[in-house]
Amino acid sequence: MQYSGGFPPRLLRPTALDSATAGSFRNDAKVIGIVGIAHGLSHFFQLVLPPLFPLLKAEFGTSYTTLGALVSVFYLASGACQFGAGFAVDRYGAQPVLLGGIGLLAGSALLAGFVPGVYWLFPLVALMGLGNGVFHPADFAVLNANVSPKRLGHAYSTHGIGGSLGYAIAPVVSFGLGSMLGWRTALVTVGLAGLLGLAALASQRDALRSRAHGAPPPQHTLAGSLELFRQTPILLCFAYFCVLTIATIGVQTFAGTGLNAAYGVPLAVATSAITAYLLGSTTGILAGGFLAAHTRRHDRVAACGLAAGGSLMLLVAGVPALAPWAIPIFALTGFSLGATGPSRDMIVRNATPPGASGRVYGFVYSGLDLGATLSPVAMGLLLDHGSARVVFAAIGCFLFVAIATVVQVRRSVSIGAHRLHGAD
């Protein structure tokens, strides 16, 4: 499949990308619910192992550096797989790719309960990362192919909320089982539960199609795909995800430590501020679904949310007197950034050529994994050098940089469309 320098006029219309039919409300609700559950499983398994680190450290006598390396291996594998999974989704369809990813996550977690030493966890964590990498290209290919365009904003919102709920549930379940039954039994239990979830989703495989029944797979070439990834809107989407994730992972990973180090905020309050951020983000995603469903200027929604979040983080960095208000400030920051999520996904959809949903989402979302790999190192270095307030300034600056990328995506798509009209 060859791609021109511009984008088809179809991209400027709210049509389904990979399917000729738009579903009824009942069908849309079914697909949205199933994909939301699948995404929740992905996020759940991302946080299954970290809550068990103290138990692993006690049994194996290992360091937190080694345990932290397990997380890095997970996200490196996820990022590498996410790129390739996009090709598999476009070639073979989302259904087998998505179910295979859940199988890798659940099966590897189950096997992790039987390892004789900590280093045996590394190949299993890598397999879990490979399983995790399939979700974004597969999920969005299913949603774009099956859900009516007028409900896509709500679909993306539900998708994000499913992930947030998976994050929220995982530490409670994992650590709760681990503290009562031991870490091995905890991993075996969640692995078995994941395999049951896989069986349930497999029974609904018809809802996971990403192209019409009997339709031939798109015939794309490597050269055509590389040309696709060099398109300016696609590169800008990749950059947006990378820059945004550097900021958000910075908040989730080190904001609590930074509040304590910079302003002496008690760790209990600082941790509560991160919880408030996550709850605010979930609420914002829900509100963002309604915004995305009632506007075509998704770039403005994203830019406003990023500007609000960036401004709040810069205030935290520059005004020490606001430290006692950390909890409401971080709740507002989470809400502001969460509200951008559905519009962000609509922006990527509008920049995606027909038949390339899996590859584009796989490529641009690998920017998320790159940002998640870079952020802890960068923010950790700032804290190690006693620059806790600079952490919040850096987070705010990265959010403002993200505004530039998201605004340019729409502009570059519009330029491409005008060029096509001019050529006609």
Rosetta blueprint (number, residue, H / E / L):
1 M L
2 Q L
3 Y L
4 S L
5 G L
6 G L
7 F L
8 P L
9 P H
10 R H
11 L H
12 L H
13 R L
14 P L
15 T L
16 A L
17 L L
18 D L
19 S L
20 A L
21 T L
22 A L
23 G L
24 S L
25 F H
26 R H
27 N H
28 D H
29 A H
30 K H
31 V H
32 I H
33 G H
34 I H
35 V H
36 G H
37 I H
38 A H
39 H H
40 G H
41 L H
42 S H
43 H H
44 F H
45 F H
46 Q H
47 L L
48 V L
49 L L
50 P H
51 P H
52 L H
53 F H
54 P H
55 L H
56 L H
57 K H
58 A H
59 E H
60 F H
61 G L
62 T L
63 S L
64 Y H
65 T H
66 T H
67 L H
68 G H
69 A H
70 L H
71 V H
72 S H
73 V H
74 F H
75 Y H
76 L H
77 A H
78 S H
79 G H
80 A H
81 C H
82 Q H
83 F H
84 G H
85 A H
86 G H
87 F H
88 A H
89 V H
90 D H
91 R H
92 Y H
93 G L
94 A H
95 Q H
96 P H
97 V H
98 L H
99 L H
100 G H
101 G H
102 I H
103 G H
104 L H
105 L H
106 A H
107 G H
108 S H
109 A H
110 L H
111 L H
112 A H
113 G L
114 F L
115 V L
116 P L
117 G L
118 V H
119 Y H
120 W H
121 L H
122 F H
123 P H
124 L H
125 V H
126 A H
127 L H
128 M H
129 G H
130 L H
131 G H
132 N H
133 G L
134 V L
135 F H
136 H H
137 P H
138 A H
139 D H
140 F H
141 A H
142 V H
143 L H
144 N H
145 A H
146 N H
147 V L
148 S L
149 P H
150 K H
151 R H
152 L H
153 G H
154 H H
155 A H
156 Y H
157 S H
158 T H
159 H H
160 G H
161 I H
162 G H
163 G H
164 S H
165 L H
166 G H
167 Y H
168 A H
169 I H
170 A H
171 P H
172 V H
173 V H
174 S H
175 F H
176 G H
177 L H
178 G H
179 S H
180 M H
181 L H
182 G L
183 W H
184 R H
185 T H
186 A H
187 L H
188 V H
189 T H
190 V H
191 G H
192 L H
193 A H
194 G H
195 L H
196 L H
197 G H
198 L H
199 A H
200 A H
201 L H
202 A H
203 S L
204 Q L
205 R H
206 D H
207 A H
208 L H
209 R L
210 S L
211 R L
212 A L
213 H L
214 G L
215 A L
216 P L
217 P L
218 P L
219 Q L
220 H L
221 T L
222 L H
223 A H
224 G H
225 S H
226 L H
227 E H
228 L H
229 F H
230 R L
231 Q L
232 T H
233 P H
234 I H
235 L H
236 L H
237 C H
238 F H
239 A H
240 Y H
241 F H
242 C H
243 V H
244 L H
245 T H
246 I H
247 A H
248 T H
249 I H
250 G H
251 V H
252 Q H
253 T H
254 F H
255 A H
256 G H
257 T H
258 G H
259 L H
260 N H
261 A H
262 A H
263 Y H
264 G L
265 V L
266 P L
267 L H
268 A H
269 V H
270 A H
271 T H
272 S H
273 A H
274 I H
275 T H
276 A H
277 Y H
278 L H
279 L H
280 G H
281 S H
282 T H
283 T H
284 G H
285 I H
286 L H
287 A H
288 G H
289 G H
290 F H
291 L H
292 A H
293 A H
294 H L
295 T L
296 R L
297 R L
298 H H
299 D H
300 R H
301 V H
302 A H
303 A H
304 C H
305 G H
306 L H
307 A H
308 A H
309 G H
310 G H
311 S H
312 L H
313 M H
314 L H
315 L H
316 V H
317 A H
318 G H
319 V L
320 P H
321 A H
322 L H
323 A H
324 P H
325 W H
326 A H
327 I H
328 P H
329 I H
330 F H
331 A H
332 L H
333 T H
334 G H
335 F H
336 S H
337 L H
338 G H
339 A L
340 T L
341 G H
342 P H
343 S H
344 R H
345 D H
346 M H
347 I H
348 V H
349 R H
350 N H
351 A L
352 T L
353 P L
354 P L
355 G L
356 A L
357 S H
358 G H
359 R H
360 V H
361 Y H
362 G H
363 F H
364 V H
365 Y H
366 S H
367 G H
368 L H
369 D H
370 L H
371 G H
372 A H
373 T H
374 L H
375 S H
376 P H
377 V H
378 A H
379 M H
380 G H
381 L H
382 L H
383 L H
384 D H
385 H L
386 G L
387 S L
388 A H
389 R H
390 V H
391 V H
392 F H
393 A H
394 A H
395 I H
396 G H
397 C H
398 F H
399 L H
400 F H
401 V H
402 A H
403 I H
404 A H
405 T H
406 V H
407 V H
408 Q H
409 V H
410 R H
411 R H
412 S H
413 V H
414 S H
415 I H
416 G H
417 A H
418 H H
419 R H
420 L H
421 H H
422 G H
423 A H
424 D L
